Amino acid sequence: MNLELRLERPEDYRRVEELTREAFWPFGRPACNEHYLVHLLRKVPAFVPELDYVAVDEGKLVGNIIYSRAKVVDSEGAPHPLLTFGPLSVLPEYWNRGVGRALVERTKILARELGYPGIVIYGHPDYYPRFGFRNAEVYGITTPQGKNFDALMALPLFPEGLEGISGAFYEDPVFELDPDETAAFDQGFPPKEAAQMIPVEILLAKVSVAAGEAIIRRGIKDLAAFRGYSGREVLGWEGVGPADLAVINSVLREEGLPEKLLPSSPILAGRG
Ligand SMILES: CC(C)(COP(=O)(O)OP(=O)(O)OC[C@H]1O[C@@H](n2cnc3c(N)ncnc32)[C@H](O)[C@@H]1OP(=O)(O)O)[C@@H](O)C(=O)NCCC(=O)NCCS
């Protein structure tokens, strides 16, 4: 692989939407919506063109990261501007080869140079800590409903970047996609069979009864659903012990899905 990172150009737009669709397809039912989000994001004032980067291998577009301005509204109602990113997409045949890392690391530096105080995202809670993201709770940042979970993460871009920035996190309204419009947009792409989800039953047969009940209580129906929870959170479910997490990880690994991080992972060192 000979990876080059550069700004997205208008002539890349369609291909980037296609690769976004490929990246998210395995997780969407009946189709994913992120390619439509990319399509809309570039047109809203919150879009940050200076951070819209693509990864190219020998002329082939293999990844994209797209940023938009967001805000944290404090208890007095004062808005604090900062950044969010997403979708972050890598073509499946390029997964686990450092493309995602390269896109995040490069744009983090550029975002700092642009003077933004920090980045808040909803994302895979066991992926982004490797880039310094921590549960946004550490900074007193919650969802608009006042909720916290490990998938809501924040990263200051300067040592005290998020000092004094706490409250409710709001993305641009463009993130609220209309399902009918999304489906109509997807019609413009080649037909694709709905992704085959791996049923959770193959895991339920292997974990303890109590852990199985906890997984069912969470409404988890397929293995991909684990990507929304951190290993720490899964261990916090009543009935799930370290031995169960080890089984969950071995099943995820067998199925080619990323494992949950153990709370002892060095990647999480320093997490509040
Ligand atoms: C998530 C994604 C962007 C990662 O990009 P990538 O180029 O494959 O990742 P990198 O090569 O930089 O990093 C690979 C490492 O991250 C881990 N990883 C990848 N996805 C992960 C996830 N969802 N959760 C936890 N860890 C993950 C891999 O296991 C690997 O770990 P290792 O270094 O210990 O072996 C890519 O898999 C993708 O496009 N997925 C589909 C779309 C998506 O989910 N986007 C992110 C939305 S928040």
The ligand as an ORCA input file, in Angstrom:
! r2SCAN-3c Opt
* xyz 0 1
  C     -13.728      1.840     11.956
  C     -12.793      2.050     10.768
  C     -12.861      3.500     10.310
  C     -11.372      1.720     11.241
  O     -10.482      1.995     10.200
  P      -9.238      1.036      9.916
  O      -8.402      1.685      8.872
  O      -9.740     -0.338      9.647
  O      -8.508      1.028     11.344
  P      -6.959      1.136     11.674
  O      -6.195      0.277     10.712
  O      -6.575      2.543     11.819
  O      -6.940      0.501     13.131
  C      -7.058     -0.877     13.277
  C      -7.142     -1.223     14.751
  O      -8.366     -0.685     15.271
  C      -9.194     -1.745     15.720
  N     -10.562     -1.447     15.352
  C     -11.053     -1.236     14.122
  N     -12.381     -1.009     14.203
  C     -12.703     -1.072     15.518
  C     -13.908     -0.954     16.227
  N     -15.066     -0.734     15.602
  N     -13.869     -1.090     17.566
  C     -12.720     -1.347     18.204
  N     -11.543     -1.477     17.576
  C     -11.546     -1.349     16.247
  C      -8.689     -2.985     14.992
  O      -9.014     -4.152     15.722
  C      -7.196     -2.720     14.959
  O      -6.664     -2.984     16.248
  P      -5.109     -3.400     16.449
  O      -4.301     -2.236     15.960
  O      -5.013     -3.608     17.911
  O      -4.936     -4.616     15.626
  C     -13.126      1.100      9.587
  O     -13.135     -0.236     10.068
  C     -14.465      1.382      8.929
  O     -14.547      2.138      7.962
  N     -15.538      0.739      9.437
  C     -16.888      0.894      8.900
  C     -17.412      2.279      9.082
  C     -17.333      2.708     10.521
  O     -17.753      2.009     11.430
  N     -16.785      3.936     10.731
  C     -16.594      4.520     12.044
  C     -17.861      5.010     12.600
  S     -17.637      5.611     14.269
*
